[in-house]
């Protein structure tokens, strides 16, 4: 006789699943708890999973957490949730975390002091923390001593991490512009110790040096990594004399590039006719600008997903030691903001 489903008003429990599957409640807990060491046959495991699906069972994470002394929550600290790149990183974390039954608590350290945000996450007893270079630099190691931590785009000898090929991103941008025939180039980005930004800049300069191309201090614009920073940088570059003014600019991220493009359009400077612009990240904004932005695609969602997998692996196995992984590859996406320098060089 088939066990009738519980009334819609009542939450489905493991006891309901056990009755439907014809097994004990303890067996259901072993199967649905994801215990890899549980001695349950494949046939029984399939029966339990099928019964849970038929009844619409949803685990009570609060109850499970009390038993296992876990919160089933992960903290994520990024510098700017208004930047689509970091939203994509968080989205990647959430996708993997949700599949494993974890909630994600994201925080913007631009709006909230990093230490204060960390205190808030500790108060919620998060099981682990994912943070990028800005967060890592803003917090002393002692503040993270008893936490499981994974870093994004920030190398560390203490904590595991995931990274994109930031050096390669800068090289791709320079190779693209030099290949188009530009010899007077500029760079716009922040003065920072954050690894990702430093490597993008370093890769760009490596190619210029290899090609025997100099970059004067006037064409190196230190600005905030946002739209306002891009506006500021391009206004300064456009004010340079005809022999110094660049014909192409590599911007540290797409927000800076968007500001640079806006400054050109406001000043009546043709893009890419008189100025070529390359961004970095390939956020959605890059595809809705006019002209569409040439940029370097960085797999932000996969960065977040890999970071979450690393963190969950640490939480599952205390003895696990991560192996060094290659940086995620980046790719040039040539669109409408780059072309040859024409008659200006």
ZADO-1210 file (C-alpha; in nm, 4 decimals, padded with zeros to 6 digits):
<atoms>
<atom x="00.0000" y="00.0000" z="00.0000" code="UNK" pos="1"/>
<atom x="00.1416" y="00.3392" z="-00.1010" code="UNK" pos="2"/>
<atom x="00.2020" y="00.5851" z="00.1792" code="UNK" pos="3"/>
<atom x="-00.0124" y="00.8953" z="00.1213" code="UNK" pos="4"/>
<atom x="00.1736" y="01.2259" z="00.0982" code="UNK" pos="5"/>
<atom x="00.1543" y="01.4586" z="00.3979" code="UNK" pos="6"/>
<atom x="-00.0912" y="01.7481" z="00.3827" code="UNK" pos="7"/>
<atom x="00.0387" y="02.0539" z="00.1932" code="UNK" pos="8"/>
<atom x="00.0357" y="02.2584" z="00.5146" code="UNK" pos="9"/>
<atom x="00.2817" y="02.0248" z="00.6889" code="UNK" pos="10"/>
<atom x="00.6553" y="02.0156" z="00.6192" code="UNK" pos="11"/>
<atom x="00.7799" y="01.6860" z="00.4758" code="UNK" pos="12"/>
<atom x="01.0177" y="01.5156" z="00.7198" code="UNK" pos="13"/>
<atom x="01.2675" y="01.2331" z="00.6994" code="UNK" pos="14"/>
<atom x="01.0097" y="01.0144" z="00.8761" code="UNK" pos="15"/>
<atom x="00.7721" y="01.0685" z="00.5821" code="UNK" pos="16"/>
<atom x="01.0468" y="00.9772" z="00.3368" code="UNK" pos="17"/>
<atom x="01.1333" y="00.6672" z="00.5415" code="UNK" pos="18"/>
<atom x="00.7709" y="00.5464" z="00.5341" code="UNK" pos="19"/>
<atom x="00.7457" y="00.6052" z="00.1586" code="UNK" pos="20"/>
<atom x="01.0768" y="00.4267" z="00.0896" code="UNK" pos="21"/>
<atom x="01.0150" y="00.1439" z="00.3385" code="UNK" pos="22"/>
<atom x="01.3375" y="00.2043" z="00.5299" code="UNK" pos="23"/>
<atom x="01.4361" y="00.3418" z="00.8673" code="UNK" pos="24"/>
<atom x="01.4600" y="00.7124" z="00.9404" code="UNK" pos="25"/>
<atom x="01.8300" y="00.6626" z="01.0197" code="UNK" pos="26"/>
<atom x="01.8882" y="00.5252" z="00.6694" code="UNK" pos="27"/>
<atom x="01.7159" y="00.8268" z="00.5169" code="UNK" pos="28"/>
<atom x="01.9364" y="01.0593" z="00.7230" code="UNK" pos="29"/>
<atom x="02.2494" y="00.8791" z="00.6031" code="UNK" pos="30"/>
<atom x="02.1467" y="00.8968" z="00.2382" code="UNK" pos="31"/>
<atom x="02.0124" y="01.2532" z="00.2293" code="UNK" pos="32"/>
<atom x="02.2897" y="01.3785" z="00.4535" code="UNK" pos="33"/>
<atom x="02.5361" y="01.2933" z="00.1765" code="UNK" pos="34"/>
<atom x="02.7571" y="01.0813" z="00.4011" code="UNK" pos="35"/>
<atom x="03.0067" y="00.9165" z="00.1595" code="UNK" pos="36"/>
<atom x="03.0939" y="00.6496" z="00.4184" code="UNK" pos="37"/>
<atom x="02.7363" y="00.5421" z="00.4741" code="UNK" pos="38"/>
<atom x="02.6948" y="00.1661" z="00.4217" code="UNK" pos="39"/>
<atom x="02.3788" y="00.1820" z="00.2158" code="UNK" pos="40"/>
<atom x="02.3233" y="-00.0260" z="-00.0971" code="UNK" pos="41"/>
<atom x="02.2768" y="00.1459" z="-00.4293" code="UNK" pos="42"/>
<atom x="01.9237" y="00.0077" z="-00.4560" code="UNK" pos="43"/>
<atom x="01.8228" y="00.1432" z="-00.1141" code="UNK" pos="44"/>
<atom x="01.9893" y="00.4773" z="-00.1831" code="UNK" pos="45"/>
<atom x="01.7949" y="00.5107" z="-00.5092" code="UNK" pos="46"/>
<atom x="01.4687" y="00.4235" z="-00.3329" code="UNK" pos="47"/>
<atom x="01.5267" y="00.6912" z="-00.0701" code="UNK" pos="48"/>
<atom x="01.6154" y="00.9581" z="-00.3264" code="UNK" pos="49"/>
<atom x="01.3099" y="00.8689" z="-00.5336" code="UNK" pos="50"/>
<atom x="01.0795" y="00.8883" z="-00.2306" code="UNK" pos="51"/>
<atom x="01.2250" y="01.2241" z="-00.1294" code="UNK" pos="52"/>
<atom x="01.1634" y="01.3589" z="-00.4776" code="UNK" pos="53"/>
<atom x="00.8067" y="01.2316" z="-00.4897" code="UNK" pos="54"/>
<atom x="00.7239" y="01.3933" z="-00.1570" code="UNK" pos="55"/>
<atom x="00.9035" y="01.7185" z="-00.2336" code="UNK" pos="56"/>
<atom x="01.1323" y="01.6793" z="00.0657" code="UNK" pos="57"/>
<atom x="01.3516" y="01.9773" z="00.1536" code="UNK" pos="58"/>
<atom x="01.6165" y="01.9328" z="00.4220" code="UNK" pos="59"/>
<atom x="01.5902" y="02.1360" z="00.7412" code="UNK" pos="60"/>
<atom x="01.9345" y="02.2961" z="00.7309" code="UNK" pos="61"/>
<atom x="01.8911" y="02.4572" z="01.0712" code="UNK" pos="62"/>
<atom x="01.8266" y="02.1231" z="01.2374" code="UNK" pos="63"/>
<atom x="02.1076" y="01.9562" z="01.0447" code="UNK" pos="64"/>
<atom x="02.3422" y="02.2369" z="01.1392" code="UNK" pos="65"/>
<atom x="02.2612" y="02.2024" z="01.5092" code="UNK" pos="66"/>
<atom x="02.3423" y="01.8312" z="01.4956" code="UNK" pos="67"/>
<atom x="02.6605" y="01.8727" z="01.2906" code="UNK" pos="68"/>
<atom x="02.7656" y="02.2030" z="01.4525" code="UNK" pos="69"/>
<atom x="02.7652" y="02.3795" z="01.1161" code="UNK" pos="70"/>
<atom x="02.5776" y="02.6822" z="00.9878" code="UNK" pos="71"/>
<atom x="02.5666" y="02.5707" z="00.6239" code="UNK" pos="72"/>
<atom x="02.6501" y="02.9279" z="00.5312" code="UNK" pos="73"/>
<atom x="02.9507" y="03.0672" z="00.3432" code="UNK" pos="74"/>
<atom x="03.0698" y="03.4265" z="00.3581" code="UNK" pos="75"/>
<atom x="03.1906" y="03.6128" z="00.0498" code="UNK" pos="76"/>
<atom x="03.3721" y="03.9470" z="00.0698" code="UNK" pos="77"/>
<atom x="03.4248" y="04.1520" z="-00.2477" code="UNK" pos="78"/>
<atom x="03.5166" y="04.5187" z="-00.2914" code="UNK" pos="79"/>
<atom x="03.2216" y="04.6380" z="-00.4978" code="UNK" pos="80"/>
<atom x="02.8925" y="04.4583" z="-00.5616" code="UNK" pos="81"/>
<atom x="02.7941" y="04.7315" z="-00.8077" code="UNK" pos="82"/>
<atom x="03.0741" y="04.6030" z="-01.0347" code="UNK" pos="83"/>
<atom x="02.9215" y="04.3286" z="-01.2571" code="UNK" pos="84"/>
<atom x="03.2475" y="04.1329" z="-01.2428" code="UNK" pos="85"/>
<atom x="03.2141" y="04.0719" z="-00.8691" code="UNK" pos="86"/>
<atom x="02.8434" y="03.9989" z="-00.9048" code="UNK" pos="87"/>
<atom x="02.9398" y="03.7233" z="-01.1484" code="UNK" pos="88"/>
<atom x="03.1963" y="03.5868" z="-00.9003" code="UNK" pos="89"/>
<atom x="02.9272" y="03.5739" z="-00.6295" code="UNK" pos="90"/>
<atom x="02.6845" y="03.4098" z="-00.8745" code="UNK" pos="91"/>
<atom x="02.9405" y="03.1357" z="-00.9399" code="UNK" pos="92"/>
<atom x="02.9830" y="03.0808" z="-00.5667" code="UNK" pos="93"/>
<atom x="02.6065" y="03.0661" z="-00.5121" code="UNK" pos="94"/>
<atom x="02.5522" y="02.8097" z="-00.7869" code="UNK" pos="95"/>
<atom x="02.7965" y="02.5602" z="-00.6378" code="UNK" pos="96"/>
<atom x="02.7024" y="02.6353" z="-00.2774" code="UNK" pos="97"/>
<atom x="02.3296" y="02.5880" z="-00.3411" code="UNK" pos="98"/>
<atom x="02.3912" y="02.2465" z="-00.4963" code="UNK" pos="99"/>
<atom x="02.5667" y="02.1457" z="-00.1738" code="UNK" pos="100"/>
<atom x="02.2943" y="02.2893" z="00.0512" code="UNK" pos="101"/>
<atom x="02.4801" y="02.6019" z="00.1603" code="UNK" pos="102"/>
<atom x="02.3581" y="02.9601" z="00.1740" code="UNK" pos="103"/>
<atom x="02.5864" y="03.2447" z="00.0667" code="UNK" pos="104"/>
<atom x="02.6205" y="03.5718" z="00.2591" code="UNK" pos="105"/>
<atom x="02.7881" y="03.8292" z="00.0289" code="UNK" pos="106"/>
<atom x="02.9284" y="04.1574" z="00.1503" code="UNK" pos="107"/>
<atom x="03.0589" y="04.4748" z="-00.0138" code="UNK" pos="108"/>
<atom x="03.3702" y="04.5953" z="00.1696" code="UNK" pos="109"/>
<atom x="03.3497" y="04.9275" z="-00.0096" code="UNK" pos="110"/>
<atom x="03.0297" y="05.0065" z="00.1791" code="UNK" pos="111"/>
<atom x="03.1233" y="04.8312" z="00.5040" code="UNK" pos="112"/>
<atom x="03.4635" y="04.8211" z="00.6730" code="UNK" pos="113"/>
<atom x="03.6230" y="04.4812" z="00.6031" code="UNK" pos="114"/>
<atom x="03.6842" y="04.4033" z="00.9707" code="UNK" pos="115"/>
<atom x="03.3277" y="04.4995" z="01.0613" code="UNK" pos="116"/>
<atom x="03.1884" y="04.2834" z="00.7853" code="UNK" pos="117"/>
<atom x="03.4022" y="03.9924" z="00.9003" code="UNK" pos="118"/>
<atom x="03.2660" y="04.0380" z="01.2533" code="UNK" pos="119"/>
<atom x="02.9117" y="04.0206" z="01.1134" code="UNK" pos="120"/>
<atom x="02.9908" y="03.6980" z="00.9296" code="UNK" pos="121"/>
<atom x="03.1461" y="03.5491" z="01.2418" code="UNK" pos="122"/>
<atom x="02.8333" y="03.6402" z="01.4377" code="UNK" pos="123"/>
<atom x="02.6407" y="03.4297" z="01.1881" code="UNK" pos="124"/>
<atom x="02.8926" y="03.1487" z="01.2380" code="UNK" pos="125"/>
<atom x="02.9749" y="03.1003" z="00.8706" code="UNK" pos="126"/>
<atom x="03.1560" y="02.7762" z="00.7960" code="UNK" pos="127"/>
<atom x="03.4057" y="02.9391" z="00.5635" code="UNK" pos="128"/>
<atom x="03.5003" y="03.2542" z="00.3759" code="UNK" pos="129"/>
<atom x="03.5806" y="03.3488" z="00.0171" code="UNK" pos="130"/>
<atom x="03.7500" y="03.6832" z="-00.0395" code="UNK" pos="131"/>
<atom x="03.9366" y="03.8637" z="-00.3135" code="UNK" pos="132"/>
<atom x="04.2569" y="04.0636" z="-00.3068" code="UNK" pos="133"/>
<atom x="04.1012" y="04.3804" z="-00.1649" code="UNK" pos="134"/>
<atom x="03.9608" y="04.1912" z="00.1325" code="UNK" pos="135"/>
<atom x="04.2784" y="03.9933" z="00.1867" code="UNK" pos="136"/>
<atom x="04.4876" y="04.3112" z="00.1988" code="UNK" pos="137"/>
<atom x="04.2399" y="04.4889" z="00.4271" code="UNK" pos="138"/>
<atom x="04.2518" y="04.2185" z="00.6962" code="UNK" pos="139"/>
<atom x="04.5454" y="04.0939" z="00.9044" code="UNK" pos="140"/>
<atom x="04.6128" y="03.7204" z="00.8837" code="UNK" pos="141"/>
<atom x="04.5307" y="03.6893" z="01.2533" code="UNK" pos="142"/>
<atom x="04.1723" y="03.7973" z="01.1810" code="UNK" pos="143"/>
<atom x="04.1279" y="03.4903" z="00.9607" code="UNK" pos="144"/>
<atom x="04.3276" y="03.2460" z="01.1716" code="UNK" pos="145"/>
<atom x="04.0472" y="03.0075" z="01.2708" code="UNK" pos="146"/>
<atom x="03.8471" y="03.0233" z="00.9465" code="UNK" pos="147"/>
<atom x="03.8488" y="02.8100" z="00.6347" code="UNK" pos="148"/>
<atom x="03.9484" y="03.0602" z="00.3666" code="UNK" pos="149"/>
<atom x="03.9788" y="03.0617" z="-00.0131" code="UNK" pos="150"/>
<atom x="04.1244" y="03.3582" z="-00.2005" code="UNK" pos="151"/>
<atom x="04.0226" y="03.4779" z="-00.5467" code="UNK" pos="152"/>
<atom x="04.2969" y="03.6261" z="-00.7685" code="UNK" pos="153"/>
<atom x="04.5326" y="03.6795" z="-00.4749" code="UNK" pos="154"/>
<atom x="04.8199" y="03.4291" z="-00.4227" code="UNK" pos="155"/>
<atom x="04.8983" y="03.3157" z="-00.0700" code="UNK" pos="156"/>
<atom x="05.1287" y="03.0628" z="00.0913" code="UNK" pos="157"/>
<atom x="04.8785" y="03.0142" z="00.3727" code="UNK" pos="158"/>
<atom x="04.5413" y="02.9704" z="00.2038" code="UNK" pos="159"/>
<atom x="04.4317" y="02.7967" z="-00.1153" code="UNK" pos="160"/>
<atom x="04.2964" y="03.0065" z="-00.3970" code="UNK" pos="161"/>
<atom x="04.1862" y="03.0350" z="-00.7565" code="UNK" pos="162"/>
<atom x="04.3163" y="03.2816" z="-01.0113" code="UNK" pos="163"/>
<atom x="04.2736" y="03.4030" z="-01.3646" code="UNK" pos="164"/>
<atom x="04.5678" y="03.4625" z="-01.5967" code="UNK" pos="165"/>
<atom x="04.5950" y="03.8313" z="-01.5142" code="UNK" pos="166"/>
<atom x="04.9448" y="03.8575" z="-01.6601" code="UNK" pos="167"/>
<atom x="04.8177" y="03.7055" z="-01.9833" code="UNK" pos="168"/>
<atom x="04.5280" y="03.9519" z="-01.9884" code="UNK" pos="169"/>
<atom x="04.7656" y="04.2473" z="-01.9983" code="UNK" pos="170"/>
<atom x="04.9792" y="04.0808" z="-02.2618" code="UNK" pos="171"/>
<atom x="04.6795" y="04.0097" z="-02.4851" code="UNK" pos="172"/>
<atom x="04.5676" y="04.3724" z="-02.4660" code="UNK" pos="173"/>
<atom x="04.9126" y="04.5022" z="-02.5608" code="UNK" pos="174"/>
<atom x="04.9641" y="04.2480" z="-02.8384" code="UNK" pos="175"/>
<atom x="04.6278" y="04.3397" z="-02.9888" code="UNK" pos="176"/>
<atom x="04.6986" y="04.7134" z="-02.9915" code="UNK" pos="177"/>
<atom x="05.0584" y="04.6788" z="-03.1114" code="UNK" pos="178"/>
<atom x="04.9402" y="04.4383" z="-03.3797" code="UNK" pos="179"/>
<atom x="04.6997" y="04.7054" z="-03.5053" code="UNK" pos="180"/>
<atom x="04.9967" y="04.9401" z="-03.5475" code="UNK" pos="181"/>
<atom x="04.9741" y="05.1599" z="-03.2361" code="UNK" pos="182"/>
<atom x="05.3019" y="05.2885" z="-03.0944" code="UNK" pos="183"/>
<atom x="05.1795" y="05.5579" z="-02.8552" code="UNK" pos="184"/>
<atom x="04.9880" y="05.3685" z="-02.5901" code="UNK" pos="185"/>
<atom x="04.8572" y="05.4480" z="-02.2431" code="UNK" pos="186"/>
<atom x="04.7435" y="05.2597" z="-01.9349" code="UNK" pos="187"/>
<atom x="04.4657" y="05.3587" z="-01.6937" code="UNK" pos="188"/>
<atom x="04.4199" y="05.1789" z="-01.3628" code="UNK" pos="189"/>
<atom x="04.4668" y="05.1935" z="-00.9872" code="UNK" pos="190"/>
<atom x="04.7887" y="05.2134" z="-00.7898" code="UNK" pos="191"/>
<atom x="04.7313" y="04.9069" z="-00.5742" code="UNK" pos="192"/>
<atom x="04.8894" y="04.5958" z="-00.4277" code="UNK" pos="193"/>
<atom x="04.5966" y="04.3826" z="-00.5447" code="UNK" pos="194"/>
<atom x="04.7555" y="04.1005" z="-00.7441" code="UNK" pos="195"/>
<atom x="04.5086" y="04.0919" z="-01.0329" code="UNK" pos="196"/>
<atom x="04.5477" y="04.4581" z="-01.1204" code="UNK" pos="197"/>
<atom x="04.9254" y="04.4508" z="-01.0776" code="UNK" pos="198"/>
<atom x="04.9602" y="04.1511" z="-01.3104" code="UNK" pos="199"/>
<atom x="04.7368" y="04.3044" z="-01.5783" code="UNK" pos="200"/>
<atom x="04.9572" y="04.6118" z="-01.5780" code="UNK" pos="201"/>
<atom x="05.2782" y="04.4077" z="-01.5723" code="UNK" pos="202"/>
<atom x="05.1737" y="04.1946" z="-01.8681" code="UNK" pos="203"/>
<atom x="05.0885" y="04.5072" z="-02.0666" code="UNK" pos="204"/>
<atom x="05.4260" y="04.6664" z="-01.9940" code="UNK" pos="205"/>
<atom x="05.6174" y="04.3466" z="-02.0717" code="UNK" pos="206"/>
<atom x="05.4921" y="04.3470" z="-02.4295" code="UNK" pos="207"/>
<atom x="05.5617" y="04.7177" z="-02.4740" code="UNK" pos="208"/>
<atom x="05.9171" y="04.6735" z="-02.3489" code="UNK" pos="209"/>
<atom x="05.9719" y="04.3734" z="-02.5746" code="UNK" pos="210"/>
<atom x="05.8600" y="04.5864" z="-02.8705" code="UNK" pos="211"/>
<atom x="06.0855" y="04.8760" z="-02.7704" code="UNK" pos="212"/>
<atom x="05.7885" y="05.1007" z="-02.6979" code="UNK" pos="213"/>
<atom x="05.8134" y="05.3456" z="-02.4130" code="UNK" pos="214"/>
<atom x="05.5308" y="05.4703" z="-02.1945" code="UNK" pos="215"/>
<atom x="05.5841" y="05.8098" z="-02.0382" code="UNK" pos="216"/>
<atom x="05.4547" y="05.8997" z="-01.6944" code="UNK" pos="217"/>
<atom x="05.1981" y="06.1281" z="-01.8601" code="UNK" pos="218"/>
<atom x="05.0435" y="05.8255" z="-02.0307" code="UNK" pos="219"/>
<atom x="05.0330" y="05.6202" z="-01.7103" code="UNK" pos="220"/>
<atom x="04.7149" y="05.7343" z="-01.5386" code="UNK" pos="221"/>
<atom x="04.6552" y="05.6206" z="-01.1790" code="UNK" pos="222"/>
<atom x="04.2819" y="05.6267" z="-01.1151" code="UNK" pos="223"/>
<atom x="04.0134" y="05.4405" z="-00.9203" code="UNK" pos="224"/>
<atom x="03.8909" y="05.1198" z="-01.0893" code="UNK" pos="225"/>
<atom x="03.5488" y="05.2619" z="-01.1751" code="UNK" pos="226"/>
<atom x="03.3695" y="05.4729" z="-01.4365" code="UNK" pos="227"/>
<atom x="03.4680" y="05.8011" z="-01.2700" code="UNK" pos="228"/>
<atom x="03.8304" y="05.6887" z="-01.2785" code="UNK" pos="229"/>
<atom x="03.8055" y="05.6196" z="-01.6513" code="UNK" pos="230"/>
<atom x="03.6581" y="05.9627" z="-01.7166" code="UNK" pos="231"/>
<atom x="03.9372" y="06.1261" z="-01.5191" code="UNK" pos="232"/>
<atom x="04.2101" y="05.9288" z="-01.6956" code="UNK" pos="233"/>
<atom x="04.0877" y="05.9909" z="-02.0490" code="UNK" pos="234"/>
<atom x="04.0326" y="06.3641" z="-01.9900" code="UNK" pos="235"/>
<atom x="04.3959" y="06.3916" z="-01.8817" code="UNK" pos="236"/>
<atom x="04.5175" y="06.1895" z="-02.1822" code="UNK" pos="237"/>
<atom x="04.3153" y="06.3966" z="-02.4289" code="UNK" pos="238"/>
<atom x="04.4698" y="06.7124" z="-02.2839" code="UNK" pos="239"/>
<atom x="04.8224" y="06.6024" z="-02.3839" code="UNK" pos="240"/>
<atom x="05.0008" y="06.7635" z="-02.6775" code="UNK" pos="241"/>
<atom x="04.9857" y="06.6104" z="-03.0262" code="UNK" pos="242"/>
<atom x="05.3236" y="06.4347" z="-02.9975" code="UNK" pos="243"/>
<atom x="05.2425" y="06.2832" z="-02.6563" code="UNK" pos="244"/>
<atom x="04.8725" y="06.2063" z="-02.6810" code="UNK" pos="245"/>
<atom x="04.8156" y="05.8290" z="-02.7173" code="UNK" pos="246"/>
<atom x="04.6166" y="05.6621" z="-02.9910" code="UNK" pos="247"/>
<atom x="04.5259" y="05.3621" z="-02.7766" code="UNK" pos="248"/>
<atom x="04.4564" y="05.2920" z="-02.4076" code="UNK" pos="249"/>
<atom x="04.4396" y="04.9719" z="-02.2035" code="UNK" pos="250"/>
<atom x="04.2081" y="05.0102" z="-01.9053" code="UNK" pos="251"/>
<atom x="04.2462" y="04.7913" z="-01.5948" code="UNK" pos="252"/>
<atom x="03.8816" y="04.6852" z="-01.6093" code="UNK" pos="253"/>
<atom x="03.5666" y="04.7440" z="-01.8145" code="UNK" pos="254"/>
<atom x="03.4309" y="05.0125" z="-01.5815" code="UNK" pos="255"/>
<atom x="03.7407" y="05.2258" z="-01.6357" code="UNK" pos="256"/>
<atom x="03.7074" y="05.1601" z="-02.0094" code="UNK" pos="257"/>
<atom x="03.3422" y="05.2706" z="-02.0042" code="UNK" pos="258"/>
<atom x="03.4422" y="05.5988" z="-01.8399" code="UNK" pos="259"/>
<atom x="03.7217" y="05.6473" z="-02.0930" code="UNK" pos="260"/>
<atom x="03.4781" y="05.5895" z="-02.3798" code="UNK" pos="261"/>
<atom x="03.2346" y="05.8403" z="-02.2308" code="UNK" pos="262"/>
<atom x="03.5080" y="06.1019" z="-02.2069" code="UNK" pos="263"/>
<atom x="03.5985" y="06.0527" z="-02.5730" code="UNK" pos="264"/>
<atom x="03.2394" y="06.0803" z="-02.6890" code="UNK" pos="265"/>
<atom x="03.1858" y="06.3941" z="-02.4792" code="UNK" pos="266"/>
<atom x="03.5003" y="06.5540" z="-02.6245" code="UNK" pos="267"/>
<atom x="03.4056" y="06.4633" z="-02.9814" code="UNK" pos="268"/>
<atom x="03.6970" y="06.2200" z="-03.0160" code="UNK" pos="269"/>
<atom x="03.6141" y="05.9328" z="-03.2507" code="UNK" pos="270"/>
<atom x="03.6437" y="05.5789" z="-03.1121" code="UNK" pos="271"/>
<atom x="03.8125" y="05.3858" z="-03.2658" code="UNK" pos="272"/>
<atom x="03.9034" y="05.6383" z="-03.5398" code="UNK" pos="273"/>
<atom x="04.1118" y="05.8656" z="-03.3183" code="UNK" pos="274"/>
<atom x="04.1364" y="05.6558" z="-02.9983" code="UNK" pos="275"/>
<atom x="04.1286" y="05.2813" z="-02.9425" code="UNK" pos="276"/>
<atom x="04.0195" y="05.1478" z="-02.6041" code="UNK" pos="277"/>
<atom x="04.0601" y="04.8004" z="-02.4531" code="UNK" pos="278"/>
<atom x="03.8969" y="04.6966" z="-02.1264" code="UNK" pos="279"/>
<atom x="03.9329" y="04.3862" z="-01.9134" code="UNK" pos="280"/>
<atom x="03.6771" y="04.1407" z="-01.7634" code="UNK" pos="281"/>
<atom x="03.4077" y="04.1328" z="-02.0388" code="UNK" pos="282"/>
<atom x="03.1150" y="04.2189" z="-01.8135" code="UNK" pos="283"/>
<atom x="02.7720" y="04.2555" z="-01.9716" code="UNK" pos="284"/>
<atom x="02.8197" y="04.6320" z="-01.9936" code="UNK" pos="285"/>
<atom x="03.0911" y="04.5766" z="-02.2576" code="UNK" pos="286"/>
<atom x="02.8305" y="04.4464" z="-02.5015" code="UNK" pos="287"/>
<atom x="02.5803" y="04.7297" z="-02.4576" code="UNK" pos="288"/>
<atom x="02.8177" y="05.0244" z="-02.4997" code="UNK" pos="289"/>
<atom x="02.8296" y="05.2037" z="-02.8351" code="UNK" pos="290"/>
<atom x="03.0596" y="05.1082" z="-02.9919" code="UNK" pos="291"/>
<atom x="03.0811" y="04.7708" z="-02.8199" code="UNK" pos="292"/>
<atom x="03.3933" y="04.7391" z="-02.6064" code="UNK" pos="293"/>
<atom x="03.6984" y="04.5402" z="-02.7069" code="UNK" pos="294"/>
<atom x="03.8071" y="04.3651" z="-02.3892" code="UNK" pos="295"/>
<atom x="03.9757" y="04.0652" z="-02.2317" code="UNK" pos="296"/>
<atom x="03.7290" y="03.8013" z="-02.1159" code="UNK" pos="297"/>
<atom x="03.7929" y="03.6796" z="-01.7605" code="UNK" pos="298"/>
<atom x="03.5778" y="03.3836" z="-01.6466" code="UNK" pos="299"/>
<atom x="03.4357" y="03.5468" z="-01.3326" code="UNK" pos="300"/>
<atom x="03.1599" y="03.2929" z="-01.2666" code="UNK" pos="301"/>
<atom x="03.4017" y="03.0042" z="-01.2999" code="UNK" pos="302"/>
<atom x="03.6395" y="03.1791" z="-01.0581" code="UNK" pos="303"/>
<atom x="03.3552" y="03.1914" z="-00.8044" code="UNK" pos="304"/>
<atom x="03.2492" y="02.8336" z="-00.8723" code="UNK" pos="305"/>
<atom x="03.6020" y="02.6984" z="-00.8300" code="UNK" pos="306"/>
<atom x="03.6505" y="02.8990" z="-00.5131" code="UNK" pos="307"/>
<atom x="03.3314" y="02.7488" z="-00.3703" code="UNK" pos="308"/>
<atom x="03.4395" y="02.3956" z="-00.4633" code="UNK" pos="309"/>
<atom x="03.7753" y="02.4507" z="-00.2925" code="UNK" pos="310"/>
<atom x="03.6076" y="02.5781" z="00.0217" code="UNK" pos="311"/>
<atom x="03.3545" y="02.2945" z="00.0350" code="UNK" pos="312"/>
<atom x="03.6347" y="02.0420" z="-00.0091" code="UNK" pos="313"/>
<atom x="03.8121" y="02.1882" z="00.2936" code="UNK" pos="314"/>
<atom x="03.4926" y="02.1685" z="00.4969" code="UNK" pos="315"/>
<atom x="03.4320" y="01.8064" z="00.3977" code="UNK" pos="316"/>
<atom x="03.7850" y="01.6833" z="00.4635" code="UNK" pos="317"/>
<atom x="04.0049" y="01.8438" z="00.7288" code="UNK" pos="318"/>
<atom x="04.3113" y="01.6539" z="00.6038" code="UNK" pos="319"/>
<atom x="04.2721" y="01.7587" z="00.2400" code="UNK" pos="320"/>
<atom x="04.5670" y="01.9462" z="00.0932" code="UNK" pos="321"/>
<atom x="04.4934" y="02.1395" z="-00.2270" code="UNK" pos="322"/>
<atom x="04.7211" y="02.1016" z="-00.5259" code="UNK" pos="323"/>
<atom x="04.8451" y="02.4085" z="-00.7133" code="UNK" pos="324"/>
<atom x="04.6178" y="02.4812" z="-01.0080" code="UNK" pos="325"/>
<atom x="04.6850" y="02.6652" z="-01.3305" code="UNK" pos="326"/>
<atom x="04.5255" y="03.0081" z="-01.3668" code="UNK" pos="327"/>
<atom x="04.2010" y="03.0130" z="-01.5610" code="UNK" pos="328"/>
<atom x="04.2653" y="03.1202" z="-01.9217" code="UNK" pos="329"/>
<atom x="04.1564" y="03.4589" z="-02.0539" code="UNK" pos="330"/>
<atom x="04.0600" y="03.5558" z="-02.4082" code="UNK" pos="331"/>
<atom x="04.0716" y="03.8656" z="-02.6266" code="UNK" pos="332"/>
<atom x="03.7256" y="03.9710" z="-02.7487" code="UNK" pos="333"/>
<atom x="03.7765" y="04.2210" z="-03.0304" code="UNK" pos="334"/>
<atom x="03.4741" y="04.4454" z="-03.0825" code="UNK" pos="335"/>
<atom x="03.4167" y="04.8016" z="-03.1946" code="UNK" pos="336"/>
<atom x="03.6496" y="05.0186" z="-02.9838" code="UNK" pos="337"/>
<atom x="03.9794" y="04.9194" z="-03.1475" code="UNK" pos="338"/>
<atom x="04.1224" y="04.9765" z="-03.4943" code="UNK" pos="339"/>
<atom x="04.4483" y="05.0834" z="-03.6526" code="UNK" pos="340"/>
<atom x="04.5811" y="05.4349" z="-03.5809" code="UNK" pos="341"/>
<atom x="04.5235" y="05.5604" z="-03.9366" code="UNK" pos="342"/>
<atom x="04.7130" y="05.8793" z="-04.0158" code="UNK" pos="343"/>
<atom x="04.7678" y="05.9936" z="-03.6585" code="UNK" pos="344"/>
<atom x="05.0881" y="05.8002" z="-03.5879" code="UNK" pos="345"/>
</atoms>
